[in-house]
Amino acid sequence: MYTVPELGYAYDALGEHISSDIMQLHHDKHHKTYVDKLNAALENYPELQGKDIVELIRDLDAIPEPIRSAVRNHGGGHYNHSLFWKVMSPSKENGGTGGGEPTGPLAEALAEKYGSYEAFTKEFTAKALAVFGSGWAWLQPDLTIVTTSNQDVPLMNGEPEPILGLDVWEHAYYLDYQNKRDDYVAAWWNVVDWDFVAARYAQFSHNS
């Protein structure tokens, strides 16, 4: 059955950008709820229980209709959050690799597509802020920026796996930033682990 992955850092490691209270609630409560409800949905479907989460949610039409919505919502929530923890790292000031700017082929490709790193972050931020209600903003391997509602994932629509994802559900930031999603997104750039994102870009871009 599915389990919540361990964080690769302490709850308070993201410092002033995302608090320990948020991280503990988000990881231990919200993510765990998605995993628990996904496992409950699959309880009577042993043939689905051993599937990789990507394989499980990539073809929702193959999921039995009685549990399809549950797998979409809770399987998506599990996939999304498992990626979200990995795209973040403590800032360089706090001994991690978060923040700064990408380097190498990813940096070159972003500059080619958007004109500059600053132009890319401006467009990504604008799309993240434009998500109505709950959802996510994603960077795809071809470096397009897309958004989804609720816990949907681009790969549910036949698209490649994203290389970067930002959770803009209120539970991701309300304790720290209340209704100021723009302040949360601005702070989040300080903990993006560009080494991790670059590795996913190298892994998935040739298939996009």
Steps between C-alpha positions, in 0.01 A plus 500: 500500500603860458686688772593863566867552408733646757606859455861542399540778757367611838158660532661834587771480231323734259539777755308821465369401157276209606460441872539180697131519592397505134738220405390273783131555432542471124719189503370308802130584470402603147730266309427214739128547445544463124702182551255353751200567276681367192583179684142471622369540145728221377421265787284270287716530188821308575602507134543879530677513835848419370500752218742791496307820568587633152364184338189515718393856414627522143204307357196585707269343243647164601401554865170337597226760497399461869844618616607717206427833668672391822810390310500824303473718807705308755744337259558840345548649845758235585694546176491879517617529857770235458645717224442826688718399795784416262493822299577689820820518703622728779640822359872531445514730803363211706743243369286358220485530125174695471459834331725681260462428130534189285824439314608292202263373229185583698608861549589532133169352390296725731687806373439394142128445555419793730782746437637482854460318830320806638250494214435131561435546873274794427285292263496196730402719795221665301353164405529370856318805632229464234399149613143537621441323829726202565753358258856484376738676262740280305806526281495233233808340339449714188508798739138598447315614812164338569257497790257241631208511739479314828748208500503436126836429336599578140579134436132419560440681169762304309772756558851421632584512867569856620848603606384764750177547691362765733213429737264797515236342720437723801619227736849543349536856623210633708663459843796709382354739244124492561335609173818645347579235242733744323724525808509121528599452136768769527644327808481155339753591230759520780472127570467352150768233454615571146742207505206264546294678233794492258536126554133449414542722196787282381295188569172600339567773241599258223153346525306825492 
